[in-house]
Amino acid sequence: MSNDTKITVEVAYALPHKQALLKVELPAGTTALEAAQQSGITGKFEGLDLENATLGVFGQVVAPGHKLRDGDRVEVYRPLIADPKEVRKARAARAKERRAHDKGE
């Protein structure tokens, strides 16, 4: 591939109340982090830190240096607010308490 070959990718980021999907044309060999940086997405979301964000391509987490292919969608993920395992444990404990209460124990 020559250095002037271009690929077209999308960069996506979403908050509960706002989302953006930006299409960008970049040189072949561009990484996921470079695409996110060059897309201008940080200008649309105050405080978005791409250097420390988890990135993915079509729902699969990738390293920042992952080389993109034409048509890829780079997703910038928000940090988790709660550990999913802990949330499930708490939900199960509440359900167990409700069952015990309903039985009159």
N, C-alpha and C positions, 0 to 999 in steps of 0.2 A: 504494500500500500504506500502511496506517496504521501508526503506531508500535507498536501493540499486537499486530501480527501476529507469530506465533512460527514458528520452524522447528525441526525436530529433526535433529540431526547426531550423528555418532559421532566420537570422538577416539581414535586408536590409537597405541600405542607398544609396542615389544617389545625385549627383550634375549634372548640365547640361552636363558636359564633362566626368564624371567618376561615376561609380556605383559599388557596391559590394553586393553580396548575399552570406552569409557565413552560412554553415550548421554546427551546433554544437550539441553534445550530452551532456545532463545535467541531474542532479538529478530531479526526479519528485518533484513538489512544487517550482521550480525555478520561479522567477518573471520576468516580462518583462525587468526591469532595470538590473537585475542580468545577464540575458541572453545576453543583449547588451554589458555589461561590460566584460563578460567572452568570448565573441566571438572574441575579438581582433580587432573589427572594428575601434577603435580609432587609431590604428596603421596604418591604410590605409588612413585616412583623417585627415590632420593637423588641429588642432583647434576644432575638434568635441567634444562638451561638453555634455556628456550623462546625467549628473546630472541635467541639465536645459533643455534638449531636450523634445519635445513632442513625445510620443511613441504610436504606434498603433498595432493592430493585424488584419490583412486582411482588412485594410482600416477603421477600427473603432478605434478611440482614446481610449486608456486605461490608467489607473493610473500606475505609475511605479511599484507598488506592485501587479499588476494583475498577478495571478498565471497562468502559461502557461500549455497547453495540448500538447500532442504529435502531431507533424505535424503543429503546429502554425508557422506563419511567423511574427516576430517582425519587425516593420518598424520604423525607426528613421526619424522623419520629420524635415525639415529645417524650420527656422522661416520665416514667410511671409514678403516679401519686402514691399508690399503695402496692405492696407485694401481693400478687394474685393468690399465692398459697395461703397467706395469712387471712385474706378476705374470705376464701373458701372455708377455712377452719372456723372463722367467726360465724359464718352463715350456718354451718353445720351445727355448731354449739347452740345457736339461737333456735334452730329447728328442733333439736333434741329437748331443749327447755320447754318449748311450746307443746311438744308431744307429752312430756311428763306432766305439764300443767293441765292439758286436756284430759288426761287419764285420772286426774285428781290425786296425783302422788305428792 
